[in-house]
Amino acid sequence: MTRVTSELPEPPEPPEASAPSLGSETHAGSGATDSRSSSAAGPVSRRARPAKAPLSRELIVRTGLAILDREGLDALTMRRVARELDTGPASLYVYVAHREDLMAAMLDEALALVPLTAPGTWREQLRALVAAGVEAMGRHEGLAAVALGAIPTGDNALLVLDRVLALLKQGGVDDVTAAWAVDLLYLHMAAAAAEHSARVSRGGDESGAVADAERRYAALPADRYPTITALRAALFSSGDRDSWGLDVLLNGILGTPAR
């Protein structure tokens, strides 16, 4: 699969009429068309309808992404995709095995948007790559969960993993440690993307949820939860936790060779 955007192709324009319709009348000598004929809409021949794009795995995947983003995860069914494409569900199974296969392909399509190169040191480039992967997977409801539950085998996912491995090697990580580390980093990306996706599905505003949690923590009895109550301010302190978390992973990878 090529690295392509997930936007649906524009439907082809209907052919322009080159002659009056068969039902129209022309006044002798004037060439004018009788308006009464043109205003009466009759049955439309299938030949006059815009041609449908031929079915393909790529078209089905992009259509699935559009439905997912527009209507949500519960609406994404093989029947719904088939209806959007003006075909029967059985036609889709020539290209995708089942809904899970479709979602895996949709995840890989989303990862096509991840830039594989960025300026900076190997560590800065890896940070940018991870952030882009989290954003790409988290943009679409439910796709990050697919990443959590499967070994990546799609073309675009493998390109991302290949780049992560190359950057780890630039950082001096040995082969086995790099191989194990790419699993850890991909798991981190998928988990962070799942959190991001959940936030988006709730409308993107976390302030209310944080305020509710703070009130709950503030009401905890200190004799039962002594450490939580003592560190409550630190638990809700601000800062770039995403960058810190990735630094923890990278420092641990560099300092803990695989054995």
Backbone as CSV, one residue per row, in Angstrom:
resi,resn,N_x,N_y,N_z,CA_x,CA_y,CA_z,C_x,C_y,C_z
1,MET,0.840,-1.206,0.000,0.000,0.000,0.000,0.864,1.241,0.000
2,THR,0.509,2.171,-0.796,1.257,3.420,-0.816,0.836,4.289,0.336
3,ARG,1.686,5.213,0.695,1.354,6.143,1.773,0.483,7.223,1.193
4,VAL,-0.812,7.174,1.488,-1.783,8.074,0.893,-2.614,8.671,1.984
5,THR,-3.314,9.737,1.667,-4.194,10.357,2.641,-5.462,9.560,2.723
6,SER,-6.236,9.776,3.788,-7.441,9.014,4.003,-8.691,9.726,3.504
7,GLU,-8.566,10.732,2.639,-9.714,11.419,2.110,-10.313,10.629,0.966
8,LEU,-11.640,10.619,0.892,-12.299,9.921,-0.200,-12.100,10.672,-1.507
9,PRO,-11.976,9.940,-2.643,-11.876,10.620,-3.930,-13.177,11.288,-4.288
10,GLU,-13.107,12.431,-4.945,-14.293,13.120,-5.375,-15.007,12.292,-6.429
11,PRO,-16.358,12.166,-6.378,-17.064,11.413,-7.409,-16.943,12.113,-8.741
12,PRO,-16.879,11.355,-9.846,-16.749,11.967,-11.166,-17.958,12.812,-11.507
13,GLU,-17.742,13.872,-12.251,-18.811,14.738,-12.676,-19.686,14.030,-13.697
14,PRO,-21.018,14.202,-13.652,-21.867,13.589,-14.674,-21.569,14.195,-16.030
15,PRO,-21.708,13.397,-17.105,-21.431,13.922,-18.447,-22.385,15.035,-18.827
16,GLU,-21.862,16.027,-19.490,-22.685,17.140,-19.930,-23.539,16.718,-21.115
17,ALA,-24.790,17.147,-21.102,-25.682,16.824,-22.218,-25.262,17.612,-23.450
18,SER,-25.185,16.914,-24.597,-24.775,17.581,-25.830,-25.944,17.837,-26.756
19,ALA,-27.131,17.350,-26.370,-28.293,17.554,-27.231,-29.524,17.606,-26.366
20,PRO,-30.644,18.190,-26.851,-31.882,18.221,-26.079,-32.345,16.814,-25.782
21,SER,-33.058,16.634,-24.659,-33.561,15.318,-24.303,-34.592,14.861,-25.306
22,LEU,-34.828,13.551,-25.359,-35.731,13.005,-26.365,-37.149,13.507,-26.184
23,GLY,-37.487,13.896,-24.973,-38.851,14.345,-24.721,-39.076,15.809,-25.019
24,SER,-38.061,16.588,-25.418,-38.231,18.025,-25.630,-38.740,18.289,-27.030
25,GLU,-39.436,19.412,-27.182,-39.957,19.839,-28.474,-39.252,21.108,-28.913
26,THR,-39.011,21.234,-30.215,-38.361,22.409,-30.753,-39.322,23.134,-31.678
27,HIS,-39.471,24.443,-31.471,-40.331,25.246,-32.338,-39.694,25.381,-33.700
28,ALA,-40.522,25.231,-34.726,-40.011,25.308,-36.085,-39.387,26.656,-36.347
29,GLY,-38.171,26.601,-36.898,-37.493,27.811,-37.328,-36.834,28.572,-36.224
30,SER,-37.092,28.269,-34.952,-36.505,29.067,-33.879,-35.403,28.337,-33.141
31,GLY,-35.458,26.958,-33.100,-34.444,26.207,-32.356,-34.629,26.277,-30.856
32,ALA,-35.719,26.896,-30.351,-35.946,27.030,-28.914,-36.602,25.767,-28.378
33,THR,-36.251,25.373,-27.198,-36.794,24.165,-26.577,-38.023,24.509,-25.762
34,ASP,-39.045,23.688,-25.863,-40.279,23.885,-25.115,-39.999,23.705,-23.635
35,SER,-40.233,24.740,-22.797,-39.910,24.684,-21.379,-40.782,23.687,-20.646
36,ARG,-41.999,23.385,-21.221,-42.857,22.424,-20.545,-42.231,21.035,-20.544
37,SER,-41.517,20.696,-21.614,-40.887,19.389,-21.695,-39.714,19.273,-20.732
38,SER,-38.898,20.338,-20.625,-37.708,20.275,-19.788,-38.037,20.252,-18.313
39,SER,-39.209,20.744,-17.913,-39.535,20.788,-16.494,-40.141,19.487,-16.004
40,ALA,-40.516,18.586,-16.915,-41.102,17.319,-16.500,-39.987,16.291,-16.329
41,ALA,-39.689,15.933,-15.102,-38.591,15.011,-14.826,-39.098,13.584,-14.908
42,GLY,-38.545,12.809,-15.831,-38.919,11.416,-15.994,-37.895,10.505,-15.358
43,PRO,-38.053,9.218,-15.538,-37.077,8.256,-14.994,-35.683,8.515,-15.546
44,VAL,-34.664,8.352,-14.689,-33.280,8.581,-15.092,-32.647,7.253,-15.457
45,SER,-32.137,7.155,-16.651,-31.475,5.934,-17.088,-30.210,5.709,-16.283
46,ARG,-29.861,4.444,-16.022,-28.622,4.117,-15.335,-27.433,4.662,-16.093
47,ARG,-27.542,4.766,-17.429,-26.444,5.283,-18.226,-26.194,6.757,-17.970
48,ALA,-27.228,7.461,-17.470,-27.078,8.897,-17.219,-26.543,9.194,-15.824
49,ARG,-26.445,8.183,-14.949,-25.946,8.403,-13.588,-24.424,8.471,-13.603
50,PRO,-23.862,9.202,-12.633,-22.390,9.206,-12.537,-21.865,7.797,-12.327
51,ALA,-20.784,7.465,-12.990,-20.193,6.131,-12.863,-19.605,5.956,-11.466
52,LYS,-19.811,4.775,-10.873,-19.231,4.483,-9.562,-17.757,4.130,-9.725
53,ALA,-16.962,4.537,-8.734,-15.559,4.127,-8.740,-15.490,2.617,-8.544
54,PRO,-14.598,1.936,-9.233,-14.503,0.487,-9.065,-14.092,0.133,-7.645
55,LEU,-14.657,-0.940,-7.129,-14.311,-1.377,-5.779,-12.842,-1.777,-5.695
56,SER,-12.231,-1.458,-4.582,-10.859,-1.860,-4.304,-10.685,-1.851,-2.794
57,ARG,-9.665,-2.493,-2.313,-9.375,-2.499,-0.880,-9.128,-1.071,-0.385
58,GLU,-8.402,-0.285,-1.165,-8.099,1.089,-0.767,-9.374,1.914,-0.627
59,LEU,-10.304,1.789,-1.586,-11.545,2.558,-1.526,-12.389,2.137,-0.329
60,ILE,-12.458,0.848,-0.062,-13.223,0.348,1.087,-12.628,0.877,2.388
61,VAL,-11.305,0.883,2.483,-10.644,1.360,3.698,-10.910,2.849,3.918
62,ARG,-10.780,3.640,2.869,-11.025,5.084,3.008,-12.478,5.365,3.348
63,THR,-13.375,4.606,2.780,-14.795,4.766,3.097,-15.049,4.410,4.560
64,GLY,-14.420,3.343,5.032,-14.559,2.976,6.436,-14.065,4.067,7.366
65,LEU,-12.938,4.688,7.035,-12.426,5.790,7.856,-13.396,6.965,7.875
66,ALA,-13.984,7.273,6.729,-14.930,8.389,6.664,-16.162,8.110,7.529
67,ILE,-16.679,6.892,7.481,-17.831,6.529,8.301,-17.462,6.570,9.786
68,LEU,-16.297,6.033,10.130,-15.833,6.041,11.517,-15.758,7.458,12.066
69,ASP,-15.181,8.371,11.302,-15.018,9.745,11.770,-16.341,10.498,11.815
70,ARG,-17.233,10.159,10.907,-18.498,10.893,10.809,-19.561,10.350,11.754
71,GLU,-19.600,9.010,11.930,-20.718,8.401,12.637,-20.313,7.618,13.887
72,GLY,-19.013,7.363,14.071,-18.566,6.680,15.271,-18.329,5.193,15.066
73,LEU,-17.670,4.594,16.060,-17.241,3.206,15.961,-18.416,2.243,15.855
74,ASP,-19.504,2.491,16.587,-20.641,1.575,16.565,-21.285,1.494,15.187
75,ALA,-21.166,2.568,14.411,-21.790,2.591,13.077,-20.959,1.869,12.034
76,LEU,-19.714,1.556,12.356,-18.821,0.949,11.370,-19.106,-0.547,11.254
77,THR,-19.917,-0.911,10.282,-20.211,-2.308,9.983,-19.955,-2.541,8.501
78,MET,-19.795,-3.797,8.133,-19.596,-4.115,6.729,-20.827,-3.706,5.915
79,ARG,-21.999,-3.878,6.486,-23.229,-3.489,5.784,-23.280,-1.986,5.561
80,ARG,-22.844,-1.220,6.572,-22.876,0.246,6.436,-21.885,0.703,5.376
81,VAL,-20.697,0.105,5.337,-19.706,0.463,4.318,-20.226,0.118,2.928
82,ALA,-20.857,-1.060,2.808,-21.398,-1.470,1.517,-22.469,-0.499,1.048
83,ARG,-23.337,-0.063,1.958,-24.386,0.886,1.575,-23.784,2.205,1.107
84,GLU,-22.728,2.649,1.779,-22.072,3.891,1.371,-21.489,3.778,-0.034
85,LEU,-21.033,2.581,-0.382,-20.426,2.354,-1.693,-21.439,1.885,-2.736
86,ASP,-22.728,1.834,-2.345,-23.798,1.433,-3.265,-23.548,0.030,-3.821
87,THR,-23.260,-0.886,-2.911,-23.040,-2.275,-3.307,-23.541,-3.176,-2.190
88,GLY,-23.422,-4.472,-2.360,-23.844,-5.410,-1.338,-22.691,-5.802,-0.440
89,PRO,-22.969,-6.194,0.812,-21.886,-6.584,1.730,-21.015,-7.701,1.180
90,ALA,-21.600,-8.636,0.446,-20.814,-9.751,-0.076,-19.693,-9.283,-0.991
91,SER,-19.901,-8.143,-1.674,-18.871,-7.628,-2.576,-17.622,-7.205,-1.822
92,LEU,-17.776,-6.774,-0.569,-16.628,-6.286,0.195,-15.686,-7.418,0.596
93,TYR,-16.237,-8.621,0.769,-15.424,-9.727,1.279,-14.420,-10.241,0.256
94,VAL,-14.521,-9.765,-0.972,-13.478,-10.062,-1.958,-12.189,-9.343,-1.574
95,TYR,-12.311,-8.195,-0.865,-11.174,-7.319,-0.585,-10.782,-7.310,0.885
96,VAL,-11.729,-7.492,1.790,-11.437,-7.538,3.225,-12.110,-8.766,3.821
97,ALA,-11.417,-9.434,4.723,-11.921,-10.706,5.230,-13.095,-10.531,6.193
98,HIS,-13.044,-9.484,7.014,-14.072,-9.243,8.021,-13.843,-7.852,8.598
99,ARG,-14.673,-7.476,9.549,-14.590,-6.129,10.128,-13.226,-5.886,10.776
100,GLU,-12.690,-6.896,11.464,-11.393,-6.726,12.119,-10.292,-6.488,11.087
101,ASP,-10.371,-7.180,9.982,-9.404,-6.966,8.899,-9.540,-5.552,8.343
102,LEU,-10.769,-5.095,8.205,-11.003,-3.726,7.739,-10.400,-2.718,8.701
103,MET,-10.598,-2.910,10.002,-10.079,-1.952,10.972,-8.548,-1.967,11.009
104,ALA,-7.960,-3.144,10.847,-6.497,-3.212,10.791,-5.972,-2.450,9.580
105,ALA,-6.662,-2.572,8.456,-6.261,-1.833,7.259,-6.484,-0.333,7.443
106,MET,-7.537,0.045,8.164,-7.790,1.454,8.440,-6.701,2.034,9.334
107,LEU,-6.251,1.245,10.316,-5.143,1.685,11.161,-3.903,1.937,10.318
108,ASP,-3.612,1.033,9.416,-2.424,1.205,8.587,-2.568,2.406,7.670
109,GLU,-3.784,2.658,7.188,-4.027,3.845,6.359,-3.779,5.119,7.166
110,ALA,-4.201,5.122,8.436,-3.965,6.290,9.294,-2.476,6.528,9.492
111,LEU,-1.703,5.454,9.619,-0.266,5.589,9.834,0.474,6.077,8.588
112,ALA,-0.192,6.077,7.441,0.431,6.626,6.232,0.722,8.116,6.370
113,LEU,0.038,8.775,7.304,0.216,10.218,7.487,1.391,10.556,8.407
114,VAL,2.053,9.563,8.969,3.164,9.824,9.892,4.419,10.181,9.095
115,PRO,4.965,11.386,9.289,6.236,11.726,8.620,7.368,10.854,9.162
116,LEU,8.145,10.288,8.269,9.204,9.380,8.694,10.517,10.097,8.993
117,THR,10.637,11.331,8.577,11.871,12.089,8.821,11.533,13.404,9.503
118,ALA,12.512,13.898,10.253,12.369,15.186,10.947,13.772,15.698,11.232
119,PRO,13.917,17.006,11.432,15.239,17.542,11.756,15.641,17.219,13.186
120,GLY,16.927,17.327,13.460,17.406,17.173,14.826,18.223,15.922,15.039
121,THR,18.583,15.693,16.287,19.348,14.512,16.673,18.465,13.272,16.552
122,TRP,19.085,12.097,16.712,18.292,10.869,16.625,17.200,10.847,17.683
123,ARG,17.498,11.388,18.847,16.519,11.382,19.928,15.373,12.357,19.630
124,GLU,15.704,13.526,19.108,14.665,14.494,18.734,13.800,13.949,17.601
125,GLN,14.415,13.275,16.652,13.645,12.686,15.559,12.726,11.576,16.070
126,LEU,13.211,10.775,16.996,12.394,9.703,17.553,11.223,10.271,18.345
127,ARG,11.479,11.338,19.074,10.402,11.991,19.815,9.307,12.492,18.858
128,ALA,9.724,13.108,17.741,8.764,13.601,16.758,7.997,12.457,16.105
129,LEU,8.682,11.361,15.823,8.045,10.208,15.194,6.999,9.588,16.114
130,VAL,7.343,9.426,17.382,6.402,8.865,18.344,5.189,9.775,18.492
131,ALA,5.405,11.078,18.594,4.296,12.024,18.736,3.367,11.970,17.522
132,ALA,3.951,11.879,16.329,3.146,11.806,15.110,2.364,10.500,15.046
133,GLY,2.974,9.412,15.492,2.268,8.135,15.517,1.100,8.141,16.484
134,VAL,1.299,8.724,17.651,0.219,8.835,18.636,-0.929,9.662,18.060
135,GLU,-0.597,10.768,17.415,-1.633,11.636,16.860,-2.396,10.928,15.738
136,ALA,-1.680,10.207,14.875,-2.321,9.532,13.742,-3.258,8.424,14.210
137,MET,-2.815,7.607,15.162,-3.661,6.520,15.661,-4.801,7.036,16.529
138,GLY,-4.562,8.099,17.283,-5.573,8.612,18.199,-6.628,9.466,17.546
139,ARG,-6.422,9.836,16.289,-7.365,10.714,15.596,-8.682,9.998,15.295
140,HIS,-8.654,8.668,15.186,-9.828,7.900,14.778,-10.245,6.960,15.903
141,GLU,-11.486,7.039,16.302,-11.998,6.263,17.432,-11.784,4.760,17.223
142,GLY,-11.206,4.102,18.206,-11.102,2.657,18.205,-9.883,2.073,17.519
143,LEU,-9.161,2.849,16.709,-8.046,2.276,15.966,-6.854,1.974,16.862
144,ALA,-6.650,2.760,17.897,-5.524,2.500,18.794,-5.680,1.157,19.490
145,ALA,-6.920,0.761,19.782,-7.157,-0.541,20.401,-6.739,-1.673,19.467
146,VAL,-6.881,-1.459,18.161,-6.417,-2.448,17.189,-4.906,-2.598,17.293
147,ALA,-4.211,-1.471,17.431,-2.752,-1.502,17.550,-2.310,-2.211,18.827
148,LEU,-3.087,-2.065,19.897,-2.732,-2.707,21.157,-2.853,-4.227,21.084
149,GLY,-3.734,-4.708,20.228,-4.033,-6.129,20.236,-3.424,-6.946,19.120
150,ALA,-2.506,-6.375,18.335,-1.968,-7.123,17.198,-0.521,-6.737,16.932
151,ILE,0.213,-7.679,16.337,1.568,-7.383,15.866,1.463,-6.579,14.579
152,PRO,2.130,-5.444,14.471,2.003,-4.623,13.254,2.586,-5.339,12.043
153,THR,1.763,-5.458,10.985,2.209,-6.091,9.740,1.867,-5.273,8.509
154,GLY,1.129,-4.173,8.671,0.763,-3.345,7.522,1.966,-2.601,6.956
155,ASP,1.869,-2.233,5.690,2.981,-1.565,5.006,3.426,-0.304,5.739
156,ASN,2.476,0.540,6.104,2.834,1.823,6.717,3.299,1.652,8.157
157,ALA,2.690,0.719,8.889,3.156,0.430,10.245,4.595,-0.083,10.214
158,LEU,4.904,-0.913,9.242,6.262,-1.443,9.141,7.262,-0.352,8.775
159,LEU,6.845,0.625,7.981,7.730,1.747,7.681,8.045,2.545,8.947
160,VAL,7.020,2.739,9.792,7.234,3.444,11.058,8.195,2.645,11.945
161,LEU,7.959,1.336,12.065,8.832,0.509,12.895,10.259,0.483,12.358
162,ASP,10.398,0.424,11.046,11.731,0.420,10.445,12.482,1.700,10.789
163,ARG,11.765,2.828,10.773,12.402,4.100,11.100,12.763,4.168,12.579
164,VAL,11.908,3.642,13.450,12.231,3.610,14.880,13.501,2.790,15.112
165,LEU,13.576,1.636,14.475,14.771,0.797,14.617,16.024,1.525,14.128
166,ALA,15.913,2.222,12.991,17.069,2.950,12.449,17.532,4.036,13.404
167,LEU,16.578,4.743,14.032,16.943,5.806,14.964,17.575,5.232,16.236
168,LEU,17.071,4.113,16.709,17.681,3.475,17.872,19.106,3.043,17.565
169,LYS,19.324,2.533,16.372,20.680,2.147,15.984,21.592,3.372,15.911
170,GLN,21.058,4.505,15.425,21.849,5.742,15.423,22.242,6.138,16.844
171,GLY,21.384,5.825,17.807,21.673,6.151,19.199,22.614,5.183,19.867
172,GLY,23.117,4.193,19.123,24.083,3.268,19.689,23.484,2.066,20.381
173,VAL,22.209,1.793,20.176,21.566,0.654,20.821,21.929,-0.615,20.044
174,ASP,22.244,-1.679,20.764,22.601,-2.925,20.088,21.369,-3.565,19.445
175,ASP,21.609,-4.569,18.605,20.538,-5.132,17.782,19.396,-5.720,18.610
176,VAL,19.712,-6.557,19.577,18.659,-7.215,20.354,17.889,-6.196,21.188
177,THR,18.597,-5.281,21.820,17.923,-4.255,22.611,17.030,-3.394,21.732
178,ALA,17.498,-3.034,20.535,16.673,-2.255,19.604,15.425,-3.029,19.211
179,ALA,15.588,-4.333,18.965,14.450,-5.171,18.574,13.405,-5.252,19.683
180,TRP,13.857,-5.368,20.921,12.917,-5.388,22.034,12.340,-3.999,22.297
181,ALA,13.149,-2.990,22.120,12.716,-1.614,22.400,11.634,-1.149,21.450
182,VAL,11.678,-1.596,20.184,10.666,-1.141,19.236,9.279,-1.654,19.648
183,ASP,9.223,-2.859,20.247,7.947,-3.347,20.780,7.446,-2.444,21.904
184,LEU,8.352,-2.085,22.811,7.988,-1.240,23.946,7.510,0.136,23.477
185,LEU,8.209,0.715,22.506,7.844,2.042,22.019,6.535,2.023,21.247
186,TYR,6.295,0.963,20.479,5.028,0.864,19.751,3.862,0.689,20.723
187,LEU,4.088,-0.095,21.789,3.062,-0.241,22.819,2.768,1.100,23.489
188,HIS,3.820,1.875,23.751,3.646,3.204,24.329,2.832,4.098,23.396
189,MET,3.135,4.069,22.103,2.399,4.864,21.128,0.922,4.485,21.108
190,ALA,0.644,3.180,21.092,-0.741,2.726,21.018,-1.516,3.098,22.280
191,ALA,-0.888,2.948,23.449,-1.567,3.280,24.701,-1.839,4.778,24.801
192,ALA,-0.850,5.584,24.429,-1.050,7.034,24.458,-2.119,7.446,23.453
193,ALA,-2.146,6.770,22.287,-3.159,7.076,21.278,-4.554,6.689,21.751
194,ALA,-4.664,5.571,22.471,-5.965,5.160,23.008,-6.492,6.198,23.995
195,GLU,-5.605,6.731,24.826,-6.008,7.785,25.767,-6.446,9.034,25.007
196,HIS,-5.668,9.394,23.973,-6.016,10.560,23.161,-7.361,10.359,22.475
197,SER,-7.598,9.163,21.930,-8.848,8.875,21.252,-10.033,8.967,22.198
198,ALA,-9.858,8.454,23.417,-10.930,8.540,24.409,-11.243,9.992,24.744
199,ARG,-10.194,10.810,24.812,-10.384,12.231,25.089,-11.157,12.909,23.958
200,VAL,-10.807,12.575,22.723,-11.490,13.158,21.572,-12.961,12.741,21.547
201,SER,-13.229,11.465,21.849,-14.607,10.982,21.825,-15.463,11.644,22.899
202,ARG,-14.814,12.160,23.947,-15.554,12.887,24.989,-15.655,14.378,24.706
203,GLY,-15.200,14.777,23.557,-15.303,16.183,23.193,-14.027,16.958,23.339
204,GLY,-12.972,16.335,23.828,-11.666,16.971,23.890,-11.421,17.833,25.108
205,ASP,-12.420,18.025,25.990,-12.244,18.885,27.166,-12.022,18.014,28.395
206,GLU,-10.799,18.043,28.930,-10.468,17.231,30.090,-10.626,17.988,31.399
207,SER,-10.914,19.289,31.329,-10.931,20.091,32.554,-11.988,19.599,33.535
208,GLY,-13.143,19.204,33.025,-14.200,18.728,33.913,-13.824,17.427,34.598
209,ALA,-13.221,16.506,33.823,-12.817,15.221,34.401,-11.729,15.415,35.448
210,VAL,-10.787,16.311,35.167,-9.716,16.573,36.127,-10.283,17.199,37.401
211,ALA,-11.212,18.127,37.234,-11.809,18.769,38.405,-12.569,17.755,39.261
212,ASP,-13.286,16.837,38.616,-14.007,15.799,39.369,-13.026,14.909,40.130
213,ALA,-11.923,14.542,39.478,-10.924,13.696,40.141,-10.281,14.414,41.318
214,GLU,-9.997,15.696,41.127,-9.391,16.465,42.229,-10.313,16.514,43.431
215,ARG,-11.600,16.702,43.206,-12.556,16.732,44.314,-12.607,15.374,45.017
216,ARG,-12.555,14.324,44.230,-12.568,12.978,44.822,-11.332,12.748,45.677
217,TYR,-10.159,13.119,45.153,-8.916,12.926,45.901,-8.888,13.790,47.156
218,ALA,-9.436,14.991,47.047,-9.444,15.892,48.204,-10.298,15.346,49.335
219,ALA,-11.284,14.528,49.000,-12.188,13.989,50.021,-11.711,12.664,50.610
220,LEU,-10.587,12.155,50.130,-10.100,10.868,50.624,-9.645,10.983,52.080
221,PRO,-9.939,10.004,52.906,-9.463,10.029,54.304,-7.966,9.747,54.365
222,ALA,-7.238,10.613,55.059,-5.783,10.496,55.118,-5.329,9.239,55.851
223,ASP,-6.141,8.731,56.774,-5.716,7.543,57.502,-5.765,6.291,56.628
224,ARG,-6.603,6.312,55.581,-6.704,5.152,54.692,-5.799,5.283,53.470
225,TYR,-5.633,6.512,52.991,-4.798,6.770,51.797,-3.739,7.820,52.137
226,PRO,-2.830,7.523,53.042,-1.908,8.554,53.537,-0.980,9.110,52.464
227,THR,-0.477,8.284,51.562,0.487,8.768,50.576,-0.198,9.559,49.479
228,ILE,-1.354,9.101,49.048,-2.099,9.849,48.025,-2.476,11.226,48.547
229,THR,-2.971,11.292,49.761,-3.363,12.598,50.293,-2.159,13.504,50.506
230,ALA,-1.015,12.936,50.864,0.186,13.746,51.073,0.720,14.288,49.748
231,LEU,0.554,13.531,48.674,1.100,13.930,47.368,0.027,14.436,46.404
232,ARG,-1.135,14.788,46.934,-2.247,15.175,46.065,-1.891,16.340,45.150
233,ALA,-1.215,17.337,45.659,-0.848,18.490,44.816,0.094,18.066,43.692
234,ALA,1.046,17.204,44.008,1.980,16.740,42.984,1.288,15.869,41.949
235,LEU,0.309,15.074,42.378,-0.405,14.205,41.447,-1.140,15.008,40.374
236,PHE,-1.577,16.202,40.714,-2.308,17.032,39.753,-1.463,18.201,39.245
237,SER,-0.158,18.124,39.424,0.709,19.208,38.955,0.779,19.210,37.431
238,SER,1.012,20.372,36.867,1.077,20.527,35.411,2.485,20.213,34.921
239,GLY,2.593,20.002,33.608,3.894,19.725,33.003,3.732,18.845,31.777
240,ASP,4.812,18.687,31.031,4.790,17.890,29.807,5.044,16.429,30.164
241,ARG,4.013,15.749,30.572,4.150,14.362,31.004,4.450,13.430,29.835
242,ASP,3.968,13.777,28.649,4.231,12.931,27.477,5.731,12.872,27.174
243,SER,6.370,14.046,27.139,7.809,14.078,26.864,8.589,13.394,27.972
244,TRP,8.181,13.624,29.208,8.864,12.989,30.342,8.748,11.471,30.253
245,GLY,7.569,10.974,29.927,7.370,9.540,29.835,8.233,8.907,28.759
246,LEU,8.352,9.590,27.608,9.197,9.056,26.544,10.666,9.091,26.949
247,ASP,11.074,10.139,27.655,12.459,10.203,28.148,12.747,9.053,29.111
248,VAL,11.795,8.730,29.961,11.970,7.605,30.884,12.204,6.315,30.101
249,LEU,11.395,6.107,29.050,11.551,4.909,28.230,12.917,4.879,27.543
250,LEU,13.289,5.992,26.928,14.554,6.024,26.194,15.749,5.864,27.134
251,ASN,15.706,6.526,28.275,16.802,6.386,29.238,16.902,4.948,29.724
252,GLY,15.750,4.326,29.938,15.773,2.945,30.366,16.295,1.999,29.292
253,ILE,15.923,2.270,28.036,16.413,1.453,26.924,17.936,1.569,26.803
254,LEU,18.438,2.814,26.868,19.880,3.023,26.749,20.651,2.407,27.908
255,GLY,20.052,2.408,29.080,20.751,1.943,30.264,20.483,0.496,30.625
256,THR,19.617,-0.163,29.844,19.245,-1.544,30.200,19.317,-2.420,28.952
257,PRO,20.503,-2.870,28.587,20.617,-3.755,27.408,19.825,-5.039,27.609
258,ALA,19.253,-5.525,26.501,18.502,-6.781,26.551,19.442,-7.952,26.834
259,ARG,18.975,-8.924,27.589,19.792,-10.088,27.922,19.038,-11.369,27.615
